[in-house]
């Protein structure tokens, strides 16, 4: 059972859900304490958002996915939860070059990475996440409490994760973790 969800661009949720990426780059939203991201939960639903998505925020491969993602967008007022993530590693990137070296591991454009890195003060959190697909997606009514520029949402009730299967096999995911450990020093492994 999981009660918390993490808001992220729908196209990035799609990439996570289909094993195209297994990291999340985060800085923090306007409504977050001090404007900084805090890892409040190590297990969470992926909550797709459509508000800030824009083609120039993505690499070319990500732009091609935007239309596909929009075709599967649930009706207004509904959030479809089909995948959850477990944080397996936390990295704090303190120099821009290290952040840009991660380009092959995600779908954000270099300008998006630079903007997130520079927002308020230099630095970026990188979360290595193991993503799981649940047996049946759940449609949740989007309440006013879920709105706003924030990372975390507490759902009205916990939702079952029973029968979930990992998107990436163990070997592929461990290879990613080793790559991250070589590229940047981990702050913590879960």
N, C-alpha and C positions, 0 to 999 in steps of 0.2 A: 504494500500500500504506500502511495506517495501523495503528499498533500501540497507540495511546493512545485512551482514551475519557473522556468528561466526564459525570459523574453529575448528573442533573437530574430533577425531578418528571416523571413520564410524561405528564401532561397538558400541561406546558410543552413537552416534546419533541414532542408531537402538534401543538401550535400552531406550533412552529418548522418541523416537517415539512410542514405544510399552508400555509405562507406567511402565517399569521395574526399572527406576530410574527417579528422578526429581530434581537432584542436579548436578552441574558441579563444579569440583575442578579445580582451575586455579592458575598458578604461573606467567606465562608470557613467551613469545617467544624471541628468539635471536634478532629478528628485532623490538621488541617493545621498546619504549623509556625507557631507564634505565634497560631494561630487565624485567620490572615489568608489570603485568597485570593491566589495567585500564578499568573500566566498562564505555565504551564510549556510549553504547546504551542499553536501557532497553527492547527493542523489536528487535528481529533479526531472520533471517533465520538460520537454522542449516545447516552448510556446511560440509558434510562428507569428511574426508580426509583419505587416505590410506597409507601415507608415513611413519608415525612413529608407526603404529600398529604392535605389536609383541605379540605373545602368552604369554610370561613371564610378560608382562605388565598388564595382566588381571587375575582375579580370574578364577577358573575352569569353572564356569558357563558362563563367558564371552568368554573363549577360544572356547567353543562349538558353539558360535554364529559366530565366525570369518568366517568359510566356507560359512555359509548361507548369510552373508553380502557380501562376495566377489562374490557370484553367482549373486547378484542383482546390482553389480557395473555397472554404465553406461559406454558407450564406452569412450576410451581415449579422452581427450579434452572437456568432458562434465561434468558438475556438475548438479546433480538432486536435486532440492529443493522441498521438500514435507511437511516439518514441520517448524514451527517457534516457538520461545519461548518468553515469557514475564518474566522478572526478578521480583519475588515477595519478595525476601529477600536476603540480602547481609550479609555474615558472614566472619570475618577475624579470622582464627584460628592461635593462637600464640604459641601453644604447641603441640608437636607431638602426645601425647596421645589422645588429643581431636580429632585430625585429624583421628587417627586410630579407634576411637570409632564409626566413621561414616560408618564403613565397611558394614553394612547391607543395606546401602542406595545407593550403587553404585557398579560398576563392575571392578574397578581398583584393581590390586593386592596390598597388603600391601607394597611391595617394590617400586611400582610406587608412592604410596602416600608418602612414606618416601623420595624418590628422589625428587619429586615435592616440598615437604615441605622444604627440605634442600637446594634446588637450590639457589645459590647466598647468600641468608640470610634466616633464619628460618621464616616460616609463609606460609599461604595458604589462598586463597580466596575460599569461598564456595558460589555458587549462587543457590538459590532455584528458579527453573524455572517452570512456567506453560507452557506446550507444547501443541500446536494446530496442527492438520492435516488439510491441505487445500483440497478443493474438487478435484483439479487436480494438480499433480506434474508438475513442470516446469523444462525443461532442458535448462541450460544456458551454452553458450560456455565459457570455461575456458580461460581467457586471462592471459598474462604475469603478469599483475598487481595483479592477485589473488595468484600468487605463493609466496613461502617463508614461513618462520617460524614466523607467526604473527597470532594474534587472529582474527582481524577484516578485512573484505573485503567490499569495497563499490562497489555494483553492477552497471553495466552500466545504468540500468534503474530500477525504482521501480516496484515491482511485487505485484499483487493483493493477498490479504488474504481473500477476500470475501468468505463466506460460510464455513470458518474454524470452526472446532469443537475441544474442549479440549480432550486430550488423557485421562486424569484422571477426574473423577467427583469431584464436589466441596467438598464433605465430605472427600474423600480420600486425596485430596490435602491439606485441612485444617489440617488434622491429621498429615501430613508430616511437615507442618509449626510448629505445636505445638511441635512435636518431636525435630525439630532443635532448637527451642527456649529453650527447656529444656537442650539439649546436649551442645549447645554453645550459647553464647550471640550474638544477631543480631547486626550488625553494622548499618543496615538500613532495613526497610521494605518499599517496593515500594508503 
